[in-house]
């Protein structure tokens, strides 16, 4: 195998060398427990608070105490949703979310239903967009929280978060957004978005794994999930991941400093990829909105083949990609996101997510475009559902136009 090309940046990203350099001292020399009052502890406490200030500034937070460090984006989502639900249960027990949320939100809401909460899962249209009117129509006197992701992790569609926040501001309903896919990728400012809570994860923008953060607007109560210490102002117990927190701050600083240039180049590669895939192959569709999507995201459905077989064959050619969320890659069920968009099971099973990063080149995309048609044609030739005489076999519930 001569090629080794990574096109799965929505799953995770490599740590930037400058981020690693910033982290290294906190594995060796600066190792003190930040809760200790001696000089070793004070040194690492300062590193954490300096990092908190950087992250607050980079997302437009008004105060450093609006940032809570967590162990992941999933923990941030759990803390936001459960924290609000438990803290304000006396005011209501209704939560609104979407049918295409990441499982960190979706499964948390499902769990809360078992505890007596009522959850409305809003539908999306054929490109994965939420209707603002549907949010308004779903509100009840019992609604305490709306949680809508900023951009979908599978199809890349960017949601109208600022528009939704405007209708919630005067209703005393909290608004959370899972921005794990957008922070460090597109401009994210909590004041412009108008959200009360926002989740993020360092490893999505060239920072380390195992560290995330939750923005919580000042004055909002939040019940903690983890007990056992007074860390994070009694909101998240546990000795802090100092190196990870320092790395997260450095990574976000770098990502935002180069955001415009990286986004422009990645977007050009994405459009080149989409144009060529749709132009070279039959029975293929682009999933998600063509324009209102993350710069590096291209999600396709290929009829008559299985996504897992497609991924394995791409891997044999040295290309790493995904069929959807990496968090559910072991599942045999088709993507709940694609099903919610009205795509039938058979076609949803044949999905491929390509997510382009800052190190990818046109040569990488050209190589993908060289091998992808060969693989698709080979797999279709093995499929009993594919009619090589080109007589169209219609899916009963949805179709792909040739």
Secondary structure, DSSP 8 states (H G I E B T S, - for coil): ----EE-BTTT-----HHHHHHHHGGGTTS---TT--SHHHHHHHHHHHHHHHHHHHHHT-S-GGGEEEES-HHHHHHHHHHHHHHHTGGG--EEEEETT--HHHHHHHHHHHTTT-EEEEE---TTS---HHHHHHH--TTEEEEE--SB-TTT-BB--HHHHHHHHGGGT-EEEEE-TTTBTTB---HHHHT-SEEEEEGGGGTS-SS-EEEEE-TT-----S--SS-HHHHTS-S---HHHHHHHHHHHHHHHHTHHHHHHHHHHHHHHHHHHHHHH-SSEEEES-SSSB-TTEEEEEETTS-HHHHHHHHHHTTEE-BSS-GGGTT--S--HHHHHTT--HHHHTTEEEEE--TT--HHHHHHHHHHHHHHHHHHHHH-TT--TT------SS-----
